[in-house]
Amino acid sequence: MSKTSKELATEIVIAQIQAQSVLKMNQLQTGSAIKSDSVCNLLEKYYNTLESLGSKTE
């Protein structure tokens, strides 16, 4: 069973947050966590992009 656009968008955002955390740790940076509105914006952006790509292939 394929994943929905919502599931894929969520996985992409989680991967992006994890990658950002690793980069900060490798560069010994301290900083605030990603803000919730940024997470929501990323989810919306990836979801809309995936939906757009899906409608082009159907």
Backbone bond lengths (Angstrom), bond angles and torsions (degrees), N, CA, C in turn:
res aa  C-N    CA-C-N  psi(-1)  N-CA   C-N-CA  omega(-1)  CA-C   N-CA-C  phi
1 M - - - 1.458 - - 1.529 108.63 -
2 S 1.319 116.73 131.39 1.461 120.35 -179.67 1.519 110.85 -75.85
3 K 1.310 113.13 157.27 1.463 119.20 177.13 1.519 109.16 -83.11
4 T 1.317 114.87 150.58 1.460 120.08 177.27 1.522 109.54 -79.19
5 S 1.306 116.13 166.70 1.461 121.21 177.14 1.528 110.71 -61.55
6 K 1.325 116.82 -35.59 1.467 120.67 178.36 1.521 110.55 -63.73
7 E 1.330 116.76 -44.17 1.466 120.71 179.95 1.526 111.20 -65.39
8 L 1.322 116.40 -43.54 1.461 120.11 179.29 1.525 111.55 -64.96
9 A 1.316 117.33 -43.36 1.463 121.24 179.43 1.525 110.27 -61.20
10 T 1.318 116.67 -42.14 1.463 120.81 178.63 1.522 110.84 -62.38
11 E 1.315 117.56 -44.20 1.459 121.04 179.43 1.531 111.55 -64.22
12 I 1.317 117.29 -38.13 1.459 121.06 178.57 1.523 110.57 -64.30
13 V 1.336 116.99 -45.10 1.465 120.51 -179.91 1.526 110.53 -64.15
14 I 1.321 117.48 -42.53 1.465 120.34 177.93 1.525 110.51 -60.26
15 A 1.323 116.88 -44.09 1.467 120.81 178.75 1.526 110.91 -63.23
16 Q 1.317 117.02 -38.99 1.458 120.52 179.49 1.527 110.90 -66.01
17 I 1.320 117.39 -41.72 1.468 121.43 178.22 1.527 109.98 -63.76
18 Q 1.325 116.86 -43.28 1.463 120.64 179.00 1.522 110.96 -63.67
19 A 1.312 117.55 -42.59 1.462 121.18 179.54 1.523 110.83 -64.03
20 Q 1.316 116.87 -40.64 1.460 121.12 178.97 1.522 110.06 -63.51
21 S 1.322 117.67 -39.21 1.463 121.96 179.06 1.521 111.00 -64.64
22 V 1.330 116.30 -42.10 1.467 120.60 179.38 1.520 110.16 -64.25
23 L 1.320 117.20 -43.22 1.460 120.67 179.09 1.520 111.06 -60.55
24 K 1.315 116.99 -43.49 1.463 120.38 179.90 1.522 110.49 -64.27
25 M 1.330 117.33 -40.24 1.466 120.64 179.93 1.528 110.12 -66.48
26 N 1.326 117.62 -41.02 1.457 121.51 -179.71 1.523 111.88 -66.78
27 Q 1.304 117.33 -28.86 1.459 121.54 -178.78 1.525 111.56 -97.68
28 L 1.332 115.49 6.61 1.463 122.12 179.67 1.523 112.55 54.71
29 Q 1.293 115.47 36.52 1.460 120.36 178.30 1.518 109.34 -92.15
30 T 1.288 114.39 143.82 1.457 118.95 170.02 1.507 106.60 -112.80
31 G 1.257 115.97 142.09 1.454 119.21 -178.89 1.502 109.97 -168.37
32 S 1.288 113.82 175.20 1.455 118.80 -179.10 1.522 109.71 -78.31
33 A 1.287 114.56 158.86 1.466 120.86 176.60 1.524 108.53 -70.57
34 I 1.311 114.52 160.56 1.460 119.33 178.00 1.526 109.05 -62.36
35 K 1.300 115.85 136.23 1.463 121.38 -176.43 1.526 110.83 -75.55
36 S 1.316 115.33 150.66 1.464 120.70 -175.98 1.528 111.94 -62.09
37 D 1.332 117.48 -35.90 1.462 118.28 179.53 1.531 110.82 -67.91
38 S 1.334 117.02 -30.50 1.463 120.16 175.54 1.526 110.23 -67.55
39 V 1.328 116.63 -40.08 1.459 120.55 178.24 1.530 109.86 -63.45
40 C 1.309 116.49 -44.21 1.470 120.42 179.02 1.525 111.25 -62.39
41 N 1.322 116.77 -41.85 1.469 120.58 178.67 1.522 111.11 -63.84
42 L 1.333 117.02 -41.88 1.460 120.82 178.00 1.521 111.13 -63.35
43 L 1.330 116.53 -44.82 1.466 120.38 178.86 1.525 110.81 -58.95
44 E 1.307 115.66 -46.29 1.465 119.78 -179.28 1.528 110.85 -63.19
45 K 1.331 116.62 -43.89 1.468 120.91 -179.62 1.522 111.05 -61.52
46 Y 1.339 117.42 -50.09 1.460 120.07 -178.80 1.522 111.79 -66.33
47 Y 1.323 117.20 -40.44 1.470 120.56 179.03 1.536 110.57 -61.22
48 N 1.325 116.11 -47.97 1.470 119.44 -179.48 1.526 111.39 -62.64
49 T 1.318 116.45 -39.51 1.465 120.12 178.59 1.521 110.62 -64.49
50 L 1.327 116.98 -45.73 1.464 120.13 179.58 1.529 111.54 -63.80
51 E 1.313 117.37 -40.88 1.463 120.97 177.67 1.523 110.52 -63.01
52 S 1.330 116.71 -40.90 1.454 121.26 179.17 1.542 110.43 -64.24
53 L 1.322 115.22 -44.50 1.477 118.76 178.36 1.517 111.13 -64.28
54 G 1.330 117.07 -39.32 1.459 121.86 179.35 1.513 112.39 -63.75
55 S 1.317 116.99 -39.28 1.462 119.43 -179.17 1.526 111.73 -71.92
56 K 1.326 116.71 -24.17 1.471 120.22 178.40 1.510 111.47 -75.94
57 T 1.332 116.97 -27.04 1.465 120.43 -177.67 1.525 112.50 -91.31
58 E 1.307 117.17 -10.17 1.480 120.00 -177.92 1.498 111.11 -87.67
